[in-house]
Amino acid sequence: MAALGKKTQIKTLQNAMLLVFFVIALIIFAVFFYSSTTHRMQADIEQMQYKQGILTVAGIAKMGEYSCVHSDYCIDYYKAKAFVELQKNSADYADYMFSRLGFAEVYLYQQEGFSYDLKLELYDRKPEAGIFSRTLRFNIPCIIYNASSRRGSFGYFNITIYQR
């Protein structure tokens, strides 16, 4: 009878150890699966944010507020200058631009001789320090049309977009 009790204890101990091993293996698998899933989701979110940034940048060069009527990636200098003044003087228009661009900086540089000089600050709304972890920077070439001289010159947009 004592031998039967000892066998039962050993069998119960084996079953308990098997159950503990199974639970530990299940926990390790769950942690690995969760880590892998969150890493993949984070990569997808970053890729989506990058694509959103590129779409925003491409949209800036074609915004009706800045663009020439007759050509793509052509900026009408006087039209852009007028809209910059409107943005400074009208809170509604500033809110409209914020809804289109968010936290960003957009500068227009024009070629003067062999160098590029700042021509116009089109939009500048920087976030408070520390709340945005990612910045995307782009330079997009364009033509800057001057209606008074009826000439175009080379230039580029310098765009910085702040993302969370």
Secondary structure as the mmCIF struct_conf table of DSSP 4:
data_model
#
loop_
_struct_conf.conf_type_id
_struct_conf.id
_struct_conf.beg_label_comp_id
_struct_conf.beg_label_asym_id
_struct_conf.beg_label_seq_id
_struct_conf.end_label_comp_id
_struct_conf.end_label_asym_id
_struct_conf.end_label_seq_id
HELX_RH_AL_P HELX_RH_AL_P1 ALA A 2 ALA A 61
TURN_TY1_P TURN_TY1_P1 LYS A 62 LYS A 62
TURN_TY1_P TURN_TY1_P2 GLY A 64 TYR A 66
STRN STRN1 SER A 67 SER A 67
BEND BEND1 VAL A 69 SER A 71
TURN_TY1_P TURN_TY1_P3 ASP A 72 TYR A 73
STRN STRN2 CYS A 74 ASP A 76
HELX_RH_AL_P HELX_RH_AL_P2 TYR A 77 ASN A 89
HELX_RH_AL_P HELX_RH_AL_P3 ALA A 91 LEU A 101
BEND BEND2 PHE A 103 PHE A 103
STRN STRN3 ALA A 104 GLU A 112
TURN_TY1_P TURN_TY1_P4 GLY A 113 PHE A 114
STRN STRN4 SER A 115 ARG A 125
HELX_LH_PP_P HELX_LH_PP_P1 LYS A 126 GLU A 128
TURN_TY1_P TURN_TY1_P5 ALA A 129 GLY A 130
BEND BEND3 ILE A 131 ILE A 131
STRN STRN5 ARG A 134 ASN A 146
TURN_TY1_P TURN_TY1_P6 ALA A 147 ARG A 150
STRN STRN6 ARG A 151 GLN A 163
#
